[in-house]
Amino acid sequence: MSRTSRLILTVALLLGSGFQLALAAEPAPPARVFEIRTYYTFPGRLEALHKRFREHTRRMFEKHGMTNVAYWTPQDSPGKENTLIYVVSHASREQAKANWAAFIADPEWKKIAEDSQKDGKIVEKIESVFVDATDYSPLK
């Protein structure tokens, strides 16, 4: 191997090693916790809940540090008449507690909630489950 070839190979190896070290030194993306929430509405109030989420709630979640991940309604009865299932994420479980406290205390949210319930209460019951993504989950 010529001296020039050895020099090119050495430089390439050093650059490659440096690049690998730089990659290894990059901080891992921040972990997050997912919250699966299920809302059960009073009879006939699911559309009011959808309207509130479409027009206000998702924006308010983002304002208070929550990331909107996905929203679903069941295809089959009885759930399709009164159930909304959604996932938000938070930086941590502790942050989730702070996010919800700020959200609930927000005067803008209080007004939205009050205005949206002029025709009666919307949500009868809420279930919440915190989950972590597995190492093989495509969504982390």
BATOR-127888 format. One record per residue (C-alpha): residue number from 1; residue in one letter; chain; z, x, y. Coordinates in Angstrom, 2 decimals. Layout:
N
<NUM; A; A; <Z; X; Y>>,
...
end
This chain:
140
<1; M; A; <0.00; 0.00; 0.00>>,
<2; S; A; <-0.95; 1.40; 3.38>>,
<3; R; A; <1.59; 2.14; 6.08>>,
<4; T; A; <0.16; -0.69; 8.22>>,
<5; S; A; <0.43; -3.13; 5.31>>,
<6; R; A; <4.05; -2.09; 4.68>>,
<7; L; A; <4.84; -2.52; 8.37>>,
<8; I; A; <3.24; -5.99; 8.46>>,
<9; L; A; <5.09; -6.96; 5.29>>,
<10; T; A; <8.40; -5.67; 6.68>>,
<11; V; A; <7.93; -7.55; 9.95>>,
<12; A; A; <6.96; -10.71; 8.07>>,
<13; L; A; <10.04; -10.43; 5.84>>,
<14; L; A; <12.31; -9.85; 8.83>>,
<15; L; A; <10.79; -12.74; 10.73>>,
<16; G; A; <11.07; -14.95; 7.67>>,
<17; S; A; <14.71; -13.97; 7.14>>,
<18; G; A; <15.46; -14.56; 10.80>>,
<19; F; A; <13.75; -17.94; 10.65>>,
<20; Q; A; <15.77; -18.91; 7.58>>,
<21; L; A; <18.97; -17.76; 9.27>>,
<22; A; A; <18.07; -19.76; 12.36>>,
<23; L; A; <17.48; -22.83; 10.21>>,
<24; A; A; <20.76; -22.30; 8.36>>,
<25; A; A; <22.59; -21.93; 11.68>>,
<26; E; A; <21.27; -25.27; 13.00>>,
<27; P; A; <24.03; -27.84; 13.06>>,
<28; A; A; <23.68; -30.62; 10.54>>,
<29; P; A; <22.77; -33.97; 12.03>>,
<30; P; A; <25.90; -35.93; 12.87>>,
<31; A; A; <27.20; -38.12; 10.09>>,
<32; R; A; <27.42; -41.80; 10.80>>,
<33; V; A; <29.11; -44.75; 9.24>>,
<34; F; A; <27.32; -48.00; 8.60>>,
<35; E; A; <28.92; -51.39; 9.09>>,
<36; I; A; <27.53; -54.35; 7.18>>,
<37; R; A; <28.50; -57.58; 8.93>>,
<38; T; A; <27.97; -61.11; 7.69>>,
<39; Y; A; <28.34; -64.04; 10.06>>,
<40; Y; A; <28.71; -67.59; 8.80>>,
<41; T; A; <28.00; -70.19; 11.46>>,
<42; F; A; <29.25; -73.70; 11.91>>,
<43; P; A; <26.72; -76.32; 10.71>>,
<44; G; A; <23.62; -76.43; 12.89>>,
<45; R; A; <24.59; -73.34; 14.94>>,
<46; L; A; <22.54; -70.57; 13.29>>,
<47; E; A; <19.71; -70.86; 15.83>>,
<48; A; A; <22.22; -70.47; 18.67>>,
<49; L; A; <23.44; -67.26; 17.01>>,
<50; H; A; <19.88; -65.97; 16.62>>,
<51; K; A; <19.20; -66.73; 20.30>>,
<52; R; A; <22.34; -64.86; 21.38>>,
<53; F; A; <21.41; -61.82; 19.28>>,
<54; R; A; <17.78; -61.85; 20.46>>,
<55; E; A; <18.64; -62.15; 24.12>>,
<56; H; A; <21.95; -60.33; 24.49>>,
<57; T; A; <23.99; -59.06; 21.56>>,
<58; R; A; <21.75; -56.24; 20.36>>,
<59; R; A; <21.58; -54.81; 23.88>>,
<60; M; A; <25.33; -55.12; 24.27>>,
<61; F; A; <25.88; -53.29; 20.97>>,
<62; E; A; <23.74; -50.39; 22.20>>,
<63; K; A; <25.62; -50.39; 25.50>>,
<64; H; A; <28.83; -49.82; 23.55>>,
<65; G; A; <27.64; -47.04; 21.25>>,
<66; M; A; <26.48; -49.08; 18.27>>,
<67; T; A; <23.06; -48.48; 16.76>>,
<68; N; A; <21.18; -51.58; 15.58>>,
<69; V; A; <19.86; -50.85; 12.08>>,
<70; A; A; <18.61; -54.15; 10.60>>,
<71; Y; A; <19.11; -57.92; 10.60>>,
<72; W; A; <18.53; -60.42; 7.78>>,
<73; T; A; <18.91; -64.06; 6.86>>,
<74; P; A; <19.04; -65.25; 3.24>>,
<75; Q; A; <15.91; -66.90; 1.84>>,
<76; D; A; <17.82; -69.41; -0.27>>,
<77; S; A; <20.27; -72.21; 0.43>>,
<78; P; A; <23.03; -72.55; 1.28>>,
<79; G; A; <23.00; -69.17; 3.06>>,
<80; K; A; <19.70; -69.69; 4.85>>,
<81; E; A; <21.24; -72.54; 6.87>>,
<82; N; A; <24.24; -70.65; 8.22>>,
<83; T; A; <24.21; -66.90; 7.49>>,
<84; L; A; <23.22; -63.79; 9.42>>,
<85; I; A; <23.64; -60.38; 7.80>>,
<86; Y; A; <23.18; -57.22; 9.80>>,
<87; V; A; <23.91; -53.51; 9.84>>,
<88; V; A; <24.97; -51.39; 12.78>>,
<89; S; A; <25.97; -47.75; 12.70>>,
<90; H; A; <28.64; -45.81; 14.52>>,
<91; A; A; <29.32; -42.09; 14.90>>,
<92; S; A; <32.52; -42.48; 12.84>>,
<93; R; A; <35.01; -45.07; 11.68>>,
<94; E; A; <37.25; -44.19; 14.62>>,
<95; Q; A; <34.33; -44.57; 16.99>>,
<96; A; A; <33.55; -47.97; 15.45>>,
<97; K; A; <37.03; -49.15; 16.40>>,
<98; A; A; <36.54; -47.91; 19.97>>,
<99; N; A; <33.02; -49.39; 20.17>>,
<100; W; A; <34.21; -52.84; 19.11>>,
<101; A; A; <37.21; -52.74; 21.46>>,
<102; A; A; <34.95; -51.89; 24.41>>,
<103; F; A; <32.40; -54.53; 23.38>>,
<104; I; A; <34.98; -57.32; 23.10>>,
<105; A; A; <36.62; -56.36; 26.41>>,
<106; D; A; <33.33; -56.17; 28.33>>,
<107; P; A; <33.26; -58.89; 31.04>>,
<108; E; A; <29.49; -59.23; 30.62>>,
<109; W; A; <29.94; -59.95; 26.89>>,
<110; K; A; <32.73; -62.44; 27.59>>,
<111; K; A; <30.41; -64.37; 29.90>>,
<112; I; A; <27.54; -64.27; 27.37>>,
<113; A; A; <29.83; -65.52; 24.60>>,
<114; E; A; <31.22; -68.29; 26.78>>,
<115; D; A; <27.80; -69.44; 27.99>>,
<116; S; A; <26.33; -69.41; 24.48>>,
<117; Q; A; <29.10; -71.67; 23.19>>,
<118; K; A; <28.80; -74.49; 25.74>>,
<119; D; A; <27.53; -76.73; 22.92>>,
<120; G; A; <30.33; -75.65; 20.56>>,
<121; K; A; <31.59; -72.62; 18.71>>,
<122; I; A; <28.92; -70.71; 16.84>>,
<123; V; A; <30.59; -68.40; 14.33>>,
<124; E; A; <33.00; -69.80; 11.77>>,
<125; K; A; <33.70; -66.61; 9.79>>,
<126; I; A; <32.87; -62.89; 9.96>>,
<127; E; A; <32.99; -60.37; 7.13>>,
<128; S; A; <32.75; -56.63; 7.77>>,
<129; V; A; <32.33; -53.76; 5.30>>,
<130; F; A; <32.06; -50.09; 6.24>>,
<131; V; A; <29.84; -47.95; 4.01>>,
<132; D; A; <28.62; -44.36; 3.81>>,
<133; A; A; <25.09; -43.37; 2.89>>,
<134; T; A; <24.79; -41.57; -0.42>>,
<135; D; A; <23.25; -38.10; -0.62>>,
<136; Y; A; <20.07; -39.63; -2.08>>,
<137; S; A; <19.76; -42.46; 0.42>>,
<138; P; A; <16.59; -42.34; 2.52>>,
<139; L; A; <18.60; -43.83; 5.39>>,
<140; K; A; <21.46; -41.63; 6.54>>,
end
